């Protein structure tokens, strides 16, 4: 059975009770981590419980948002309505209160301060508690953020102020965990499948947390959030597009290699050395040689070939090896148009494995990637006439986008003076005089790509006619 992580209505009380009893038999505890999900292959649990987001269920029970009428039954089985983190937060609050009562409100708590034993100034359950370290973690590392109201009662303030606004859960997690990721990896490009590892480099209370999932949610929501929120995330080190970040890494790698060696004859086996300060830190360990080989000979990053040629690479005019017969791709495209009324397939689209509207052999096909490569001549370049015959023109993908960008540029310069730069973070506001068809367009990002990444290069004259100056450097943040 597959569960929706956030839909608690799918769980009956008996299911949850059985899951908790099994968890206790395995772990000798009912204190379930908030991120814990029962493994689908864990035979210790009944088959209908595998995949259950038990940690999320426990959190909702503690918030009294689930099974509030069954509190007595839960208490009878020893369910801990206060989790260990709440108990720890309450210990910190009480410890700080007693410390200040003993030493005065103006006294700071030393990092190495441990509550002494056999003292009447502190409750017995706090004897030996490392109060100084815990306070440092709250104020400097931002742990236990959900319990800030408890700490404010005794005057503790976190220097990592939590975000308040939409996506509060995801953005607070990013503010605490992304700086750790950047410190360890030299960049903030977190991939979707990244979970916080159970190592001493990471705050213990976040071990197992699905950071990649949260960042993926924020990436998808970028254009619906206010610009100030985007800027806030970027201050935390947010990378919006892993794909663009990867291209940028290769571009910087080639440029640095060229500055060091005076050429771009990069050996296939070349890996950027760790610890070499002549290279950007986020490039350390990058297999630049094999990547450049694939760019030259195998059509990798084909849509960026003009940029790489400008850096000095000689790139073979090669076509990618098709993963599916052309006829099958055409059948999939026809099914897509029948469903959506257009051949404009978005890049990440994959045919659902259970969608019977598509031929069986096409289910699971990465149709978005295939169409993307067709647009840049890397796939089926000799079959354009057949595509036209079925009503598909590859230029139809770029034409509406280019015209929309031109409309936005023209409107921008109706509002602002001609010398006003279009900054990277500018998003077209949802108001006149901007036409409705460009509301919400990330114009700053589009202009940056047009100027720097050969994006829609075939429409350069049109962009200049709309008012875009290619010599301006106004797209910096």
Backbone torsions as a table, in degrees:
resi	resn	phi	psi	omega
1	UNK	NA	135.2	179.0
2	UNK	-102.1	133.7	-177.7
3	UNK	-107.5	146.6	169.1
4	UNK	-85.3	121.9	-172.5
5	UNK	-51.0	-41.4	-171.3
6	UNK	-99.6	-1.6	-178.0
7	UNK	-94.8	93.7	-176.2
8	UNK	-75.4	-14.2	-178.1
9	UNK	-67.0	-15.9	-178.5
10	UNK	-77.8	-10.7	-176.3
11	UNK	-101.3	127.3	171.8
12	UNK	-87.7	160.9	-179.7
13	UNK	-61.9	-41.0	-179.7
14	UNK	-62.7	-38.1	177.5
15	UNK	-62.6	-46.5	-178.1
16	UNK	-65.2	-42.2	179.8
17	UNK	-60.5	-44.8	179.3
18	UNK	-62.9	-40.7	179.5
19	UNK	-64.7	-41.8	179.4
20	UNK	-65.1	-41.8	179.9
21	UNK	-63.7	-38.7	177.6
22	UNK	-66.7	-42.8	179.0
23	UNK	-59.4	-43.7	-179.8
24	UNK	-64.8	-38.9	179.2
25	UNK	-62.6	-32.4	-178.4
26	UNK	-84.1	-42.3	-170.2
27	UNK	-108.5	-2.9	-179.3
28	UNK	57.2	35.7	-178.6
29	UNK	-165.4	155.5	173.7
30	UNK	-112.3	11.4	-179.8
31	UNK	-87.8	90.0	-173.2
32	UNK	-89.3	130.9	177.9
33	UNK	-62.7	143.0	-175.8
34	UNK	-59.1	-28.7	-176.4
35	UNK	-91.2	1.4	-172.4
36	UNK	-72.6	128.1	174.8
37	UNK	-124.0	131.3	179.8
38	UNK	-64.2	125.3	-177.8
39	UNK	-63.3	137.5	-178.1
40	UNK	-67.6	-16.1	179.8
41	UNK	-105.8	10.2	-176.5
42	UNK	-83.5	104.0	-176.1
43	UNK	-71.8	-10.3	178.6
44	UNK	-68.6	-23.1	-180.0
45	UNK	-99.8	150.4	174.8
46	UNK	-59.3	148.5	-173.2
47	UNK	-58.8	-35.3	-177.5
48	UNK	-75.4	-4.4	179.3
49	UNK	-101.3	-14.2	-175.4
50	UNK	-68.9	132.3	-176.2
51	UNK	96.3	-7.1	179.4
52	UNK	-66.9	135.5	176.6
53	UNK	-83.4	75.2	-171.7
54	UNK	-64.2	-37.7	179.1
55	UNK	-61.1	-41.2	178.5
56	UNK	-65.4	-40.2	178.1
57	UNK	-60.9	-45.4	-179.8
58	UNK	-61.3	-41.3	177.8
59	UNK	-60.3	-44.0	-179.6
60	UNK	-67.5	-34.6	176.0
61	UNK	-63.8	-44.4	179.6
62	UNK	-63.5	-30.5	177.8
63	UNK	-81.2	1.2	-177.8
64	UNK	60.1	29.4	177.2
65	UNK	-97.7	-0.4	-177.5
66	UNK	-148.1	130.5	176.9
67	UNK	56.2	38.3	-180.0
68	UNK	-62.6	-25.7	-178.8
69	UNK	-82.3	-4.0	-177.6
70	UNK	-112.5	23.9	-176.1
71	UNK	-57.0	-43.8	-176.8
72	UNK	-63.0	-39.4	178.5
73	UNK	-66.3	-38.5	178.3
74	UNK	-67.4	-41.3	177.5
75	UNK	-62.5	-37.9	-178.3
76	UNK	-64.1	-30.3	178.6
77	UNK	-91.2	4.2	175.0
78	UNK	85.9	23.7	-178.9
79	UNK	-65.2	128.2	-178.6
80	UNK	-83.9	99.2	-177.6
81	UNK	-68.1	-20.9	171.7
82	UNK	-106.4	119.0	178.3
83	UNK	-73.3	168.9	-175.8
84	UNK	-64.3	-29.0	-179.6
85	UNK	-74.0	-36.5	175.6
86	UNK	-66.4	-40.9	178.0
87	UNK	-62.3	-40.6	178.6
88	UNK	-64.6	-40.8	178.5
89	UNK	-62.0	-41.3	179.2
90	UNK	-67.1	-35.1	176.4
91	UNK	-64.7	-41.9	178.4
92	UNK	-62.5	-46.7	179.7
93	UNK	-58.2	-46.9	-178.5
94	UNK	-67.5	-38.0	178.9
95	UNK	-63.5	-44.2	178.8
96	UNK	-64.3	-40.7	180.0
97	UNK	-61.2	-45.4	-179.5
98	UNK	-68.3	-38.6	-179.5
99	UNK	-61.8	-44.8	-177.6
100	UNK	-72.3	-29.9	175.2
101	UNK	-66.7	-31.7	-177.3
102	UNK	-83.5	-41.6	-172.5
103	UNK	-111.1	-9.0	-179.7
104	UNK	105.0	153.1	-175.3
105	UNK	-68.2	-23.9	-174.9
106	UNK	-87.7	-5.8	-177.0
107	UNK	-83.9	125.4	175.2
108	UNK	-78.3	157.9	-177.0
109	UNK	-98.2	115.3	-178.9
110	UNK	-58.9	147.5	-177.8
111	UNK	-58.3	-36.4	-175.4
112	UNK	-89.6	6.7	-176.4
113	UNK	-71.0	124.1	175.0
114	UNK	-118.5	132.5	-178.6
115	UNK	-62.1	122.7	-176.5
116	UNK	-69.8	155.5	176.3
117	UNK	-84.2	162.3	177.6
118	UNK	58.4	42.3	175.8
119	UNK	-124.0	136.0	-179.0
120	UNK	-83.1	-7.6	-177.9
121	UNK	-74.5	-18.1	-179.0
122	UNK	-127.3	148.1	175.4
123	UNK	-60.2	150.2	-176.8
124	UNK	-57.8	-35.6	-176.6
125	UNK	-71.5	-5.4	177.0
126	UNK	-101.1	-5.3	-179.2
127	UNK	-60.2	130.1	-179.4
128	UNK	84.0	2.5	-178.4
129	UNK	-75.3	127.6	-178.3
130	UNK	-77.5	73.6	-171.4
131	UNK	-62.2	-42.5	-178.2
132	UNK	-59.3	-45.1	179.9
133	UNK	-64.6	-41.1	-178.9
134	UNK	-65.7	-41.2	179.4
135	UNK	-65.0	-40.3	176.9
136	UNK	-59.9	-42.4	-180.0
137	UNK	-63.5	-37.8	179.4
138	UNK	-69.2	-47.3	-171.8
139	UNK	-81.9	-31.6	-173.8
140	UNK	-109.0	-31.0	-176.7
141	UNK	-103.6	-10.5	174.1
142	UNK	76.5	21.8	179.0
143	UNK	-77.1	162.5	178.1
144	UNK	56.3	36.3	-179.2
145	UNK	-57.9	-35.7	180.0
146	UNK	-60.9	-15.6	-176.4
147	UNK	-105.7	19.4	179.2
148	UNK	-54.9	-37.2	177.6
149	UNK	-57.2	-35.4	177.4
150	UNK	-64.8	-42.0	-177.5
151	UNK	-70.8	-33.6	179.0
152	UNK	-64.6	-26.2	178.2
153	UNK	-60.4	-29.2	-178.6
154	UNK	-112.1	15.6	172.6
155	UNK	86.0	8.1	177.5
156	UNK	-78.3	138.0	178.2
157	UNK	-128.3	136.1	177.2
158	UNK	-89.1	134.8	175.6
159	UNK	-75.0	-13.5	176.1
160	UNK	-101.5	79.3	-174.8
161	UNK	-63.4	134.2	-177.6
162	UNK	-72.2	150.3	175.8
163	UNK	-72.3	144.1	175.6
164	UNK	-126.8	121.0	-178.1
165	UNK	153.9	-163.3	178.0
166	UNK	-61.0	154.9	178.0
167	UNK	57.7	34.9	-172.9
168	UNK	-59.0	-38.6	-178.5
169	UNK	-64.0	-51.2	-177.6
170	UNK	-64.6	-40.8	-174.4
171	UNK	-73.4	-33.9	175.1
172	UNK	-67.7	-37.9	177.0
173	UNK	-63.1	-42.7	178.8
174	UNK	-61.8	-42.1	-177.3
175	UNK	-63.0	-30.2	-178.6
176	UNK	-88.8	-33.7	-170.1
177	UNK	-103.0	-30.6	-177.6
178	UNK	-63.6	-39.1	176.3
179	UNK	-59.6	-34.5	177.7
180	UNK	-66.4	-44.7	179.2
181	UNK	-59.4	-44.6	-178.8
182	UNK	-63.8	-39.8	-179.7
183	UNK	-63.6	-37.4	-177.3
184	UNK	-79.7	-35.1	-171.4
185	UNK	-110.7	-11.3	179.2
186	UNK	82.0	3.1	177.8
187	UNK	-156.9	172.5	-177.5
188	UNK	-114.1	24.4	-178.5
189	UNK	-85.9	87.0	-179.2
190	UNK	-88.5	125.6	-179.8
191	UNK	-83.0	160.4	-171.1
192	UNK	-59.5	-32.9	-174.4
193	UNK	-91.4	10.3	-176.6
194	UNK	-78.3	124.8	172.5
195	UNK	-113.6	145.3	-179.5
196	UNK	-63.3	122.4	-178.7
197	UNK	-74.9	155.6	-179.3
198	UNK	-86.2	67.0	178.2
199	UNK	-124.0	164.5	-176.0
200	UNK	-69.7	-13.1	178.2
201	UNK	-69.6	-21.0	-174.6
202	UNK	-111.7	147.1	175.3
203	UNK	-55.4	130.1	-172.8
204	UNK	-57.5	-37.1	-175.5
205	UNK	-69.9	-9.4	179.9
206	UNK	-107.0	3.8	179.9
207	UNK	-56.8	132.1	179.5
208	UNK	86.8	-4.5	-175.9
209	UNK	-67.9	140.8	-176.4
210	UNK	-86.9	71.5	-178.6
211	UNK	-62.8	-41.8	179.7
212	UNK	-58.9	-38.4	178.7
213	UNK	-63.7	-45.5	-179.1
214	UNK	-63.2	-41.8	-179.5
215	UNK	-67.4	-34.7	176.2
216	UNK	-63.1	-40.7	177.1
217	UNK	-59.8	-44.2	-178.9
218	UNK	-68.0	-38.3	178.1
219	UNK	-60.8	-44.4	-178.7
220	UNK	-66.8	-25.4	-175.9
221	UNK	-96.8	5.9	-171.4
222	UNK	-53.5	-49.4	-171.7
223	UNK	-78.7	-3.9	175.9
224	UNK	-102.4	-0.9	-179.4
225	UNK	-104.8	153.1	-179.8
226	UNK	-60.5	152.2	-179.2
227	UNK	-59.4	-37.2	-179.2
228	UNK	-61.6	-33.4	178.1
229	UNK	-72.2	-36.9	175.6
230	UNK	-62.5	-43.5	179.3
231	UNK	-63.6	-39.0	179.5
232	UNK	-60.7	-44.0	179.7
233	UNK	-66.2	-39.2	-179.3
234	UNK	-65.8	-30.3	175.1
235	UNK	-65.6	-26.2	176.7
236	UNK	-81.6	-8.2	179.0
237	UNK	102.9	19.3	-176.4
238	UNK	-62.4	133.7	171.3
239	UNK	-109.5	117.7	-173.2
240	UNK	-76.2	-38.6	-175.8
241	UNK	-126.0	104.1	176.7
242	UNK	-57.6	-34.2	-179.3
243	UNK	-64.4	-49.2	179.0
244	UNK	-65.2	-35.4	179.1
245	UNK	-63.5	-40.9	178.8
246	UNK	-63.5	-41.2	177.4
247	UNK	-63.4	-42.7	-180.0
248	UNK	-62.7	-38.8	177.5
249	UNK	-60.6	-44.8	180.0
250	UNK	-64.2	-43.2	179.6
251	UNK	-59.0	-46.7	179.7
252	UNK	-67.6	-35.1	178.3
253	UNK	-63.5	-45.4	179.2
254	UNK	-63.8	-43.7	-179.1
255	UNK	-61.3	-42.9	-179.4
256	UNK	-68.0	-43.0	177.8
257	UNK	-57.9	-42.8	-178.7
258	UNK	-64.4	-39.8	-179.3
259	UNK	-68.6	-28.1	-179.3
260	UNK	-84.0	-42.9	-171.0
261	UNK	-106.7	-6.7	178.5
262	UNK	68.4	18.1	176.4
263	UNK	-159.4	174.6	178.2
264	UNK	-119.0	28.7	176.7
265	UNK	-81.4	73.6	-173.9
266	UNK	-84.5	118.6	179.6
267	UNK	-60.6	145.4	-178.0
268	UNK	-59.1	-30.2	-176.7
269	UNK	-87.0	1.0	-172.8
270	UNK	-71.2	126.3	175.0
271	UNK	-121.4	131.9	-179.8
272	UNK	-63.8	124.0	-172.9
273	UNK	-70.3	142.0	174.7
274	UNK	-68.7	140.3	174.2
275	UNK	83.2	-2.4	-179.0
276	UNK	-83.6	110.8	-175.0
277	UNK	-73.5	-4.0	174.2
278	UNK	-75.4	-9.4	-180.0
279	UNK	-119.2	149.3	173.3
280	UNK	-57.9	141.0	-173.3
281	UNK	-61.3	-35.2	-177.9
282	UNK	-70.8	-6.7	177.5
283	UNK	-93.0	-12.9	-178.2
284	UNK	-56.4	129.3	179.2
285	UNK	89.2	-6.0	179.9
286	UNK	-68.4	129.9	178.3
287	UNK	-81.8	73.0	-173.7
288	UNK	-64.8	-39.9	-177.5
289	UNK	-60.3	-49.2	-178.1
290	UNK	-68.9	-33.7	178.3
291	UNK	-65.5	-46.7	179.6
292	UNK	-63.7	-37.5	177.1
293	UNK	-58.9	-44.9	179.9
294	UNK	-66.3	-34.5	177.2
295	UNK	-65.4	-42.1	-177.2
296	UNK	-71.3	-40.5	-167.6
297	UNK	-115.1	-20.7	-171.8
298	UNK	-119.6	9.9	174.8
299	UNK	76.9	14.1	179.4
300	UNK	-66.6	142.1	-179.4
301	UNK	52.6	40.6	-172.7
302	UNK	-56.3	-37.1	-177.0
303	UNK	-68.0	-14.0	179.8
304	UNK	-105.6	14.5	-173.2
305	UNK	-61.3	-32.9	-180.0
306	UNK	-61.5	-40.0	178.9
307	UNK	-63.5	-43.1	-177.3
308	UNK	-70.5	-34.6	175.3
309	UNK	-63.4	-40.2	178.6
310	UNK	-62.7	-26.5	178.4
311	UNK	-83.3	-8.1	177.0
312	UNK	114.2	-2.3	179.1
313	UNK	-73.3	141.1	171.4
314	UNK	-98.9	116.8	-172.8
315	UNK	-113.2	128.4	178.3
316	UNK	-70.1	142.1	175.0
317	UNK	-80.5	85.9	-176.8
318	UNK	-114.1	153.1	173.4
319	UNK	-102.3	143.3	178.0
320	UNK	-68.5	153.3	176.7
321	UNK	-77.3	118.6	-177.9
322	UNK	-61.5	139.3	177.6
323	UNK	-88.4	-15.2	-179.3
324	UNK	-141.4	152.3	175.4
325	UNK	-60.3	145.3	-178.5
326	UNK	-56.9	-40.3	-178.0
327	UNK	-62.0	-38.1	179.4
328	UNK	-68.9	-38.4	177.1
329	UNK	-61.7	-41.5	178.3
330	UNK	-61.6	-41.9	178.2
331	UNK	-62.5	-40.0	178.7
332	UNK	-66.1	-39.3	178.5
333	UNK	-64.8	-40.6	177.7
334	UNK	-63.1	-40.9	178.2
335	UNK	-65.1	-38.9	178.6
336	UNK	-62.2	-45.4	-179.4
337	UNK	-65.6	-37.7	178.4
338	UNK	-60.7	-34.4	179.8
339	UNK	-78.7	-39.9	-168.0
340	UNK	-117.2	-6.7	176.5
341	UNK	76.9	13.6	-178.4
342	UNK	-155.1	157.6	173.1
343	UNK	-94.9	3.8	-176.7
344	UNK	-79.8	90.0	-177.3
345	UNK	-86.9	125.0	-179.7
346	UNK	-73.6	153.2	-165.8
347	UNK	-56.9	-39.2	-173.3
348	UNK	-87.8	4.3	-174.0
349	UNK	-69.8	129.6	174.9
350	UNK	-125.9	132.3	179.7
351	UNK	-63.0	127.4	-179.3
352	UNK	-62.6	137.6	-176.4
353	UNK	-65.8	-16.4	-177.9
354	UNK	-113.9	10.8	-177.3
355	UNK	-84.3	105.8	-176.1
356	UNK	-75.1	-5.6	176.8
357	UNK	-71.8	-16.6	-179.5
358	UNK	-104.2	151.9	173.9
359	UNK	-56.0	145.7	-176.6
360	UNK	-55.1	-40.4	-177.7
361	UNK	-69.4	-16.4	-178.1
362	UNK	-93.6	-8.7	-178.0
363	UNK	-70.5	130.3	-174.5
364	UNK	92.5	-4.9	-180.0
365	UNK	-66.7	135.5	176.0
366	UNK	-83.6	74.5	-172.2
367	UNK	-66.0	-35.3	179.1
368	UNK	-61.4	-44.1	178.5
369	UNK	-65.0	-40.1	-179.2
370	UNK	-62.5	-47.4	-179.5
371	UNK	-65.4	-38.3	177.6
372	UNK	-57.8	-46.1	-179.8
373	UNK	-70.5	-30.5	175.1
374	UNK	-64.5	-37.4	-178.9
375	UNK	-61.6	-33.5	-176.4
376	UNK	-99.3	14.1	174.1
377	UNK	76.0	13.3	-177.9
378	UNK	-90.1	-11.0	178.6
379	UNK	-138.0	138.3	173.0
380	UNK	51.1	36.9	-177.1
381	UNK	-62.9	-24.1	-178.0
382	UNK	-90.7	6.6	-176.6
383	UNK	-114.7	20.2	-175.4
384	UNK	-62.7	-34.8	-179.8
385	UNK	-65.1	-38.3	178.3
386	UNK	-67.2	-35.9	176.4
387	UNK	-64.9	-42.3	178.4
388	UNK	-62.6	-37.7	-178.5
389	UNK	-62.7	-30.2	178.7
390	UNK	-91.6	5.8	174.1
391	UNK	94.0	12.8	-177.4
392	UNK	-109.6	121.4	175.8
393	UNK	-115.4	122.9	-177.8
394	UNK	-64.2	-24.9	179.2
395	UNK	-70.2	-19.7	-178.5
396	UNK	-65.5	-17.0	179.2
397	UNK	-72.4	-42.6	-174.3
398	UNK	-87.3	-31.7	-173.7
399	UNK	-57.6	-52.5	-179.5
400	UNK	-63.7	-36.6	179.4
401	UNK	-64.4	-45.6	179.8
402	UNK	-62.4	-42.4	-179.3
403	UNK	-66.1	-37.3	178.6
404	UNK	-65.1	-40.2	178.1
405	UNK	-64.7	-41.6	177.8
406	UNK	-60.4	-43.8	177.6
407	UNK	-58.3	-42.0	-178.7
408	UNK	-67.8	-40.8	179.5
409	UNK	-63.7	-45.9	179.4
410	UNK	-59.1	-43.5	179.9
411	UNK	-66.7	-37.8	179.0
412	UNK	-57.5	-44.1	-176.8
413	UNK	-84.5	-1.5	165.5
414	UNK	-78.1	-30.0	-177.6
415	UNK	-89.8	-40.7	-173.3
416	UNK	-113.3	156.6	179.0
417	UNK	-64.2	157.8	-174.6
418	UNK	-59.7	-26.7	-178.5
419	UNK	-91.0	4.7	-179.0
420	UNK	-73.5	120.9	179.0
421	UNK	-73.8	149.6	175.5
422	UNK	-93.4	105.4	-174.1
423	UNK	-73.9	156.8	-174.2
424	UNK	-54.2	-36.9	-173.1
425	UNK	-92.2	7.5	-176.9
426	UNK	-72.1	124.9	174.5
427	UNK	-118.9	132.0	-175.8
428	UNK	-59.9	123.1	-179.6
429	UNK	-70.7	156.0	-178.5
430	UNK	-89.3	69.7	179.5
431	UNK	-162.7	160.8	175.0
432	UNK	-67.3	152.5	8.1
433	UNK	-87.8	9.3	177.8
434	UNK	-71.1	129.2	179.2
435	UNK	-65.8	151.5	-174.6
436	UNK	-60.5	-29.1	-176.3
437	UNK	-69.6	-10.2	178.9
438	UNK	-113.9	0.8	178.9
439	UNK	-57.8	132.1	178.1
440	UNK	83.9	-3.2	-179.8
441	UNK	-68.3	131.3	177.8
442	UNK	-79.2	74.2	-172.3
443	UNK	-64.5	-40.7	-179.6
444	UNK	-58.5	-42.8	179.4
445	UNK	-67.2	-40.4	178.9
446	UNK	-62.9	-44.8	-178.9
447	UNK	-64.1	-39.7	178.0
448	UNK	-59.8	-45.3	-179.2
449	UNK	-67.5	-36.3	178.4
450	UNK	-63.5	-43.3	-177.3
451	UNK	-74.9	-36.5	-168.6
452	UNK	-109.5	-22.3	-171.9
453	UNK	-119.7	17.4	-179.9
454	UNK	59.5	23.4	-179.4
455	UNK	-69.2	128.5	179.8
456	UNK	52.4	41.3	-175.4
457	UNK	-59.4	-27.7	-177.7
458	UNK	-69.0	-12.4	-179.3
459	UNK	-108.2	17.5	-176.4
460	UNK	-54.6	-45.5	-178.8
461	UNK	-60.0	-38.2	-179.9
462	UNK	-65.9	-41.2	179.5
463	UNK	-65.7	-39.1	178.4
464	UNK	-64.8	-40.0	179.3
465	UNK	-64.8	-29.9	179.0
466	UNK	-76.3	-13.6	176.8
467	UNK	120.7	0.7	-178.3
468	UNK	-79.6	127.9	177.9
469	UNK	-98.9	121.9	-176.1
470	UNK	-79.7	-9.3	177.4
471	UNK	-90.7	-12.8	-176.9
472	UNK	-71.0	148.7	180.0
473	UNK	-119.2	43.9	-173.7
474	UNK	-94.5	14.8	-176.7
475	UNK	-100.2	12.8	175.4
476	UNK	-79.0	157.0	-178.4
477	UNK	-85.5	NA	NA
